Amino acid sequence: MGHRTESMDTKEIDVRSLSSSNCHTLPYVHKVGVPPKQNLWKEFSAMLKETFFSDDPLRSFKDQSRSRKFVLGMQAVFPILSWGRSYNLAKLKGDLIAGLTIASLCIPQDIGYSKLANLAPQYGLYSSFVPPLVYAFMGSSRDIAIGPVAVVSLLLGTLLQNEIDPNKNAVEYRRLAFTATFFAGITQAILGIFRLGFLIDFLSHAAVVGFMGGAAITIALQQLKGFLGIKKFTKKTDIISVMHSVWGSAQHGWNWQTIVIGATFLAFLLFAKYIGKKKKKLFWVPAIAPLISVILSTFFVYITHAEKRGVQIVKHIEKGINPSSVNEIYFTGDYLLKGFRIGVVAGIIALTEAVAIGRTFATMKDYQLDGNKEMVALGTMNVVGSLTSCYVATGSFSRSAVNYMAGCQTAASNIIMSLVVFLTLMFITPLFEYTPNAILSSIIISAVISLIDYEAAILIWKTDKFDFIACMGAFFGVVFASVEIGLLIAVSISFAKLLLQVTRPRTAILGKIPRTNVYRNIQQYPDATKVPGVLIVRVDSAIYFSNSNYIRERTLRWLTDEEEQLKRDGLPKIQFLIVEMSPVTDIDTSGIHALEELYRSLQKRSVQLVLANPGPVVMDKLHASSFTSLIGEDKIFLTVADAVLTCSPKFAEDV
């Protein structure tokens, strides 16, 4: 027994001595790997594919026969050939109800929106006949409803009347509208064909919210002309000019009969919207309310002859389907460039709205929407539309929401709507002769109110103050200046934010989270502990020519501030500067040059530069430029914890 006890004691002593010796031995630290050299062409091809073909659109064509590839190609261009094969009576029922519902909403809206674009009423109806048919064959969204929309109509009308007076030169104005529509379609199609859809993302969500809200206010103010029965009205769109025009004509220009008609039916439309929001099953009430309003108000004006008492009416609407406008488009002359410029602006705004609407409903129904295919479809329909007397059409949020609530199953609901508009153009347009302008103004006001998304603005304020500035800048630009100024402000602020984030990336001082080997921002985690003699800085951006000098200067400023604080506290100086490079996704030659300058500056201060966790792209470039040899490969670590363990082993043991 004594011998066994002595043997166990000896083993315990051996284990203790082994553990004691291991405490002073640094654990294994893995070296940062340098990725193998890639073929230049393969690297360039991979970058190109990721930039323009990140969704791998040709994936379904792999390992297919020629005939099958042809079929898939046709289905890619015309999605109706794909979903049409499984179409049945159940889907037709849903699409028929949805199509009839959105048709009842679109007809009165189209007549009103055409006035926003300073065009005759029939052109709004034309734009809800041909474009939806084209989109139904080429579009990939099941829910989007196509036609004229308020914001694009106002934008187009404002930009066009800056070039041509619609009253004095109606024919030239109409031709320029078709020219702008043609180039809007070309712009949209080119963005889709060359897969440049990411360009529209440069207009931030905050800027779009502000722009749409400002446009809604501007549109509503413009409707005061018809709502109050004013005959002489300003052509400017800013709130000061509009209100001056409104109050200037208050004594003799307002027509009380018109105001009664407008106010009565506006109250009815808003009440119908309220019912639709309260009870989702009654979605059809706000959808059919505009058409009921038009029918009732037209009948009322007809039997009372209110037009003889100053109530302005629509008068004549051209009967028949779209005439050809191929010969009306300007392909030469001064108006060609003007049409191109207006078309590009209108096309991008229309595209932004349509893609946003399409993605929203695709997410709600859980199906994929190809943004580039959508752009090609929207572009094609506007090009065809410009040749058939239509102006810029896009996805309407109000109609799309009704389409969704009505239970649409496929894009065939657009075909149903288009057929109803066709019948209207062929047989019913004469009945709109006595429709009062006030009811159209009421319909537009009730429609654009939903564009003022104050809840989104409040959320933007809570989330990001700079985004809120962009939102308000676009909003006030539209309301107090003009639509194009507001759009310019929206784009400018969006780019300014992007440039600011690129040129002034965030950096942070890291500390060790207690009882872990994790190092995080000391501002986010105040209990994180700084490492004595070591400063850990994290760069939260790629290092490019645009920000390399700033990152170098900011890092040195962190070091100077830290050393001054240590000096005041009587603590040891900084000996190591660890740069955490996990967020640094890329670096260029200017960035490497900035790191070299940082290294030399640190040498003069007797501080050693250490890098932690550079990614494969960054490591490859550092190695190729011999920067790793300059600072020493033993100064590059896989993690911050490994770097601290080497630079300050006592701290690593104690904490």
WODAGI-V220207 format. One record per residue. N is the residue number from 1. NEAR is the number of other C-alpha atoms within 12 Angstrom. Layout:
{{N NEAR} {N NEAR}}
//
This chain:
{{1 7} {2 8} {3 9} {4 10} {5 11} {6 12} {7 13} {8 14} {9 14} {10 14} {11 14} {12 14} {13 14} {14 14} {15 14} {16 14} {17 14} {18 14} {19 13} {20 12} {21 13} {22 14} {23 16} {24 15} {25 16} {26 20} {27 16} {28 13} {29 20} {30 19} {31 20} {32 27} {33 21} {34 23} {35 17} {36 14} {37 16} {38 15} {39 10} {40 10} {41 12} {42 12} {43 15} {44 13} {45 16} {46 17} {47 14} {48 15} {49 18} {50 15} {51 18} {52 22} {53 24} {54 20} {55 18} {56 17} {57 21} {58 16} {59 15} {60 18} {61 20} {62 13} {63 11} {64 15} {65 12} {66 12} {67 12} {68 15} {69 18} {70 15} {71 19} {72 24} {73 21} {74 18} {75 24} {76 29} {77 30} {78 26} {79 31} {80 29} {81 22} {82 22} {83 24} {84 20} {85 11} {86 14} {87 19} {88 15} {89 12} {90 15} {91 24} {92 25} {93 21} {94 28} {95 36} {96 30} {97 31} {98 42} {99 45} {100 36} {101 40} {102 53} {103 45} {104 36} {105 45} {106 52} {107 49} {108 45} {109 47} {110 45} {111 51} {112 49} {113 50} {114 44} {115 36} {116 45} {117 43} {118 38} {119 42} {120 33} {121 39} {122 45} {123 46} {124 43} {125 53} {126 53} {127 53} {128 58} {129 48} {130 44} {131 47} {132 48} {133 37} {134 38} {135 48} {136 40} {137 36} {138 36} {139 46} {140 41} {141 48} {142 46} {143 48} {144 47} {145 56} {146 58} {147 53} {148 53} {149 50} {150 52} {151 48} {152 47} {153 44} {154 46} {155 47} {156 47} {157 44} {158 39} {159 38} {160 42} {161 31} {162 23} {163 28} {164 24} {165 21} {166 27} {167 15} {168 13} {169 17} {170 20} {171 20} {172 26} {173 35} {174 38} {175 36} {176 50} {177 52} {178 47} {179 49} {180 48} {181 57} {182 45} {183 41} {184 45} {185 46} {186 38} {187 40} {188 46} {189 34} {190 28} {191 32} {192 32} {193 25} {194 21} {195 30} {196 25} {197 32} {198 23} {199 26} {200 33} {201 24} {202 25} {203 36} {204 34} {205 30} {206 40} {207 44} {208 46} {209 41} {210 45} {211 47} {212 47} {213 38} {214 45} {215 49} {216 40} {217 39} {218 43} {219 49} {220 40} {221 38} {222 46} {223 41} {224 42} {225 41} {226 45} {227 39} {228 39} {229 38} {230 33} {231 25} {232 21} {233 27} {234 24} {235 27} {236 28} {237 42} {238 32} {239 32} {240 22} {241 22} {242 31} {243 25} {244 20} {245 28} {246 29} {247 22} {248 19} {249 22} {250 21} {251 13} {252 16} {253 25} {254 30} {255 29} {256 24} {257 30} {258 39} {259 31} {260 24} {261 37} {262 38} {263 29} {264 22} {265 36} {266 34} {267 23} {268 29} {269 35} {270 29} {271 19} {272 29} {273 30} {274 22} {275 20} {276 24} {277 21} {278 14} {279 15} {280 19} {281 15} {282 20} {283 30} {284 36} {285 32} {286 39} {287 44} {288 33} {289 41} {290 43} {291 35} {292 26} {293 40} {294 43} {295 27} {296 24} {297 44} {298 35} {299 20} {300 23} {301 33} {302 23} {303 14} {304 15} {305 20} {306 26} {307 27} {308 17} {309 16} {310 25} {311 39} {312 36} {313 38} {314 34} {315 24} {316 19} {317 30} {318 27} {319 25} {320 21} {321 31} {322 30} {323 23} {324 19} {325 28} {326 21} {327 17} {328 28} {329 35} {330 29} {331 21} {332 15} {333 13} {334 15} {335 27} {336 26} {337 20} {338 30} {339 41} {340 32} {341 29} {342 37} {343 42} {344 34} {345 35} {346 47} {347 48} {348 45} {349 46} {350 45} {351 47} {352 40} {353 41} {354 46} {355 42} {356 34} {357 32} {358 41} {359 28} {360 25} {361 30} {362 25} {363 16} {364 18} {365 20} {366 14} {367 16} {368 19} {369 29} {370 31} {371 38} {372 37} {373 38} {374 48} {375 48} {376 39} {377 47} {378 55} {379 43} {380 43} {381 44} {382 51} {383 40} {384 38} {385 49} {386 43} {387 34} {388 34} {389 41} {390 52} {391 62} {392 65} {393 60} {394 52} {395 50} {396 45} {397 37} {398 37} {399 46} {400 43} {401 35} {402 40} {403 44} {404 40} {405 34} {406 35} {407 32} {408 38} {409 33} {410 42} {411 45} {412 44} {413 43} {414 49} {415 38} {416 35} {417 42} {418 39} {419 30} {420 34} {421 43} {422 29} {423 22} {424 31} {425 32} {426 22} {427 17} {428 23} {429 29} {430 21} {431 27} {432 36} {433 28} {434 33} {435 43} {436 47} {437 47} {438 45} {439 52} {440 52} {441 48} {442 46} {443 50} {444 48} {445 40} {446 38} {447 40} {448 35} {449 29} {450 30} {451 34} {452 29} {453 26} {454 23} {455 16} {456 26} {457 31} {458 21} {459 18} {460 26} {461 20} {462 14} {463 14} {464 18} {465 17} {466 23} {467 33} {468 31} {469 31} {470 38} {471 43} {472 35} {473 34} {474 41} {475 43} {476 35} {477 36} {478 41} {479 37} {480 27} {481 27} {482 35} {483 43} {484 38} {485 27} {486 36} {487 42} {488 28} {489 33} {490 39} {491 34} {492 25} {493 34} {494 32} {495 24} {496 24} {497 27} {498 22} {499 16} {500 17} {501 21} {502 22} {503 23} {504 27} {505 29} {506 24} {507 34} {508 31} {509 36} {510 34} {511 34} {512 32} {513 22} {514 20} {515 14} {516 15} {517 22} {518 23} {519 38} {520 28} {521 26} {522 25} {523 16} {524 15} {525 19} {526 17} {527 17} {528 23} {529 29} {530 32} {531 40} {532 28} {533 28} {534 40} {535 44} {536 44} {537 40} {538 37} {539 37} {540 26} {541 29} {542 33} {543 39} {544 28} {545 23} {546 25} {547 32} {548 33} {549 25} {550 29} {551 38} {552 36} {553 21} {554 25} {555 36} {556 31} {557 22} {558 27} {559 35} {560 22} {561 18} {562 29} {563 27} {564 17} {565 16} {566 20} {567 15} {568 12} {569 11} {570 10} {571 16} {572 18} {573 26} {574 32} {575 27} {576 32} {577 44} {578 48} {579 44} {580 40} {581 35} {582 28} {583 26} {584 31} {585 23} {586 28} {587 32} {588 26} {589 22} {590 25} {591 30} {592 34} {593 27} {594 29} {595 39} {596 26} {597 25} {598 35} {599 32} {600 21} {601 23} {602 28} {603 18} {604 13} {605 20} {606 16} {607 27} {608 32} {609 43} {610 41} {611 44} {612 37} {613 33} {614 39} {615 29} {616 25} {617 28} {618 35} {619 36} {620 26} {621 28} {622 35} {623 27} {624 20} {625 22} {626 19} {627 31} {628 30} {629 15} {630 26} {631 26} {632 18} {633 24} {634 23} {635 33} {636 41} {637 35} {638 33} {639 30} {640 39} {641 37} {642 32} {643 40} {644 43} {645 29} {646 30} {647 33} {648 27} {649 23} {650 18} {651 21} {652 30} {653 21} {654 14} {655 23}}
//
